């Protein structure tokens, strides 16, 4: 197991930027369906934003730390789990929420707000929980996130696509809606392509070490989704917002996590494999969950029509 810490993942910074650009395209497609009025309505419901931030930066890292204490994984894997939990929600969560018939404006707002807070909260949570668990504290030395680098990523994959998508929707609603319909299937193809390429480039590594993170990654992701759904339910939010917060909590920006791992930890084996697997798995789990909730809505509508 010790050799896991020396394993390298063949997914360089160029590949991560390609992934970010692909996410930006998805974000642009989602933004085409959003109007300023969506955000005005959201501002009248600060409870939603409060619950979302609580889940993202307090409860998920705390749940992850409890899971690490319970299962005691390899230190580098535990550090990967903490890194993933410390990252903000991924932009793909907006796309998943859109497919699941959730509150897309809430998802986009939370992603934007969480990414802004992540400049401080991601290194804080990572350092705090990483040093709180003795085995990971031995691996953890220093981690520093350059705010300007994070700002550039945010602008590229979230801010600019959101601005131009909404601007196009405002200027030419007909064109925006047509493009939105085109980008939906294209986005899925892009994501599948990225997953296939990432997997094929690291087939030997995954074959040799995937069993170390398989059940941990799947279980961690499922618990994160359940956490978002249950907490939203406890706060008596609507089903639409329960779905949104479940997806927002369970879909993390693993691309950012990998970028930080390669930048500051030289692709530390367990960390990189866990984050890479999460990046693949949360696309699968998110699409399955979104398809289920989307189908459930269709069935409910059909029953209403029949009634």
Secondary structure by P-SEA (a helix, b strand, c coil): ccccccccccccaaaaaaaaaaaaaaaaaaaccccaaaaaaaaacaaaaaaaaaaccccaaaaaaaaaaaccccaaaaaaaaaaaacccccaaaaaaaaaccaaaaaaaaaaaaaaacccaaaaaaaaaaaacaaaaaaccbbbbcaaaaaaaaaaccaaaaaaaaaaaaacaaaaaaaaaaaaaaaaaaaaaaaaaaaaacaaaaaacccccaaaaaaaaaaaaaaaaaaaaaacccaaaaaaaaaaaaccaaaaaaaaaaacccccaaaaaaaaaaaaaaaaaaaaaaaaaaaaaaaaaaaaaac
